[in-house]
Every structure is written in structure tokens, then in C-alpha cells.
């Protein structure tokens, strides 16, 4: 069931109050400095952070881990459950800094990861600085010696997770990844990377249920938010994107057997100078996947290359493309109150599968222009309806 905007805001307010510092008075507290972490970045603090986590995780009470202001040099951190503590709040007021040599982290899949945890909250005014530009430069040189890179913060197979107000800087790859989780709330985060940084998705969600992303700013080189297979009941509201590749469902159809995406709401978003706005994308290959029950509401486009796009022939750089037909079934997608400017003549593009046409696509109160003139729309293998004012003239 989708939450109404009013109920959603109420839940966020309650969670924020619960996570305020006053709520930690009855908790068992652990300061990373007491476990050997160095707040001046002079020595490696990895072991100190892991010891603080192990102490909190093995405590039967609710616990609070504190990272004071400062700069903490850490390598790969893997925080694992199952924990005895029913609730662990980690307050980060300092900056977690990656090693200068990108190869130290680049060989790991994740920099800071949480696996099989329950009731973990990461809050505070602190930041993760992954020092990604040197790895990006290596990749730009097309050297064969570059590591793939690491995701800055990942939660896997975890429940009841909160991320509040943190900043992610210059991630080597994905900034935040949510994989196989339930009941996740991300609020007030800032994500910053260069517009040409490769594969630096801001927030990636897949195989997860009841995820809420609220009041966040994302500036990066890939999708601001990417939505993968198996995502259900996702609510995104008050997110700004740009630079970046927009808010994207997909890419899908990577695998023949693939879970679907359903019940997604994207509301009150702003896209500025981004490659895409609201996008659904799949490779042209067979798949059991689907997309249905998606609502794009109240979005502002500012000089966006592709404000509204469904692409079932996704093929970046025209490399390694299967040249088949997408098996992804896309239906019940609504665009309502979408307005602003396109930086290309075609502001609405629906390029759907000839085998599985897009169905139940609806446009309501859409007003997109190109250079102060009427933009264009493109439709292929799509069926739907138009309500109220739609500009450019719809090809549905």
C-alpha cells in the first residue's frame, strides 16, 4: 500500500525525533576514540571502528556509536549482524576519509558495508570522502590496470534502516546502495561527484521493499537514483538531481529471470542540466521482468536532455548490445504535472518493445518546451491516454 504524502511526512518527523541526541540518554554509548580511532587522520582508524561496532553489536541494550568531529582514515569496513543489540545508532559528525591510493579500496566491492543488520541508523552532519577523482582519471585513460572501484555505503539483507543528513563525496562507484532490504528511510542526504564521473549512481535500490528517499540533493555522474529489479513500494519525494542521468528505473533485462519493479512514486523533484529526467530503461533482450504501478508527479525540468523517456532499446555507447527484443512488460505508468524545459527537440520519448508494447501510459498536465518553442514527442509501440493540457502534442 502506498503512503499518502501527509502520512509519509508524519513518519519522517517521528523518526527524526526518535533519532535526536536526546533519545540516546538511555543507551549504552561507545566513542570510536576510546577504541583507538584517530580523529586527525594520522593513522589508520579501521580497527578502531570495527572494535566499536563489535562492542555495540554484542551488547543486549540499545547502543549508540559516536564519531566526533575530525578526519578518520579508514579502509574497507564490513559491519555484520546478527547483533544482540535491538537498535544501533551511529552518529557521524566527522569525515570518514579513504586512502589516497585508489587501489587500496578499489579491490573491494564496498567501502562501508552493513550486512544482515536490523535497526541500524546512521545520522549526523558528517561525510564520507572516497577520493574518487584519481580512479575516474585512471578509467578515463582507458588503462587496463584500473580497478573496478568500490561502493561507498551499502546495506545488504537488512531491515529497519535509517540514513539521515550525511554527505557522500566523490565515490569511486555507487554512493549508497540498498540491496535486499526492508523498511529503509533516507532523508536529507547530500551526494556530490563530478558530472563526468563514471558509474557513480547516487542511490541504488534493488530487491528491496518499503524504501523512502526524501529531501535530498544529488549531483553525480550517473543516475541520481537507480531502481533495479525486485524493487517494491518505493517512495521518492523532494529530491533535486543534476548533474546526473536522472531518476531511472533500470537498466532492466540483464537476466532472463528477473524480478519486477512495482508501486513506485516519484514526487516533487527538480532536474537541472541532467541527461535525463524520468526514465525507464531496459536492454533489448528476453526477460521475465516488468514495471507497473509507477507515478511521476510534480517534476520541474530545467534544461534536461530527455525529460520523459522510456527506452526498451537501451544501449550505452552502442557497445555489447544484444540486438534482440525486450521482454520487459511496462504498464500503468502515469506522468502528472511535469513542466519545464528540454535541451533537445524531443522532450517525450516512448521507445517500447514491439513484442511487449508499453500499455496504460498516461500524461496529465504536462508542459515541456524547447528553446521557448514547442518541443516534440516520439512514440513507438506504446498505448495510453492524455488528460488535460499536454505540451508537446502527444503521440499517444
Secondary structure, DSSP 8 states (H G I E B T S, - for coil): ----HHHHHHHHHHHHHHTSGGGGTTSEEEEGGGGT--TEEEEE-HHHHHHHHHHHHT-SS-EEEEE-SSEEE---EEEE---S-S-EEEEE-SEEE--SSHHHHHTSSEEEEEES-BSEEEESS-EEE--THHHHHHHHTT-TT-----EEEEEES-EEEEEES-EEES-SS-SEEEES-EEEEEES-EEE--TT-TT--SEEEES-EEEEEEEEEEE-SS-SEEE-TT-EEEEEEEEEE-SSS-EEEEEE-SSSS---EEEEEEEEEEEES-SEEEEEEE-SS--S-EEEEEEEEEEEEEEESEEEEEESS--GGG-S---S----EEEEEEEEEEEEEESSSEEEEEE--SSS-EEEEEEEEEEEEETTEE-EEEEESEEEEEEEEEES----
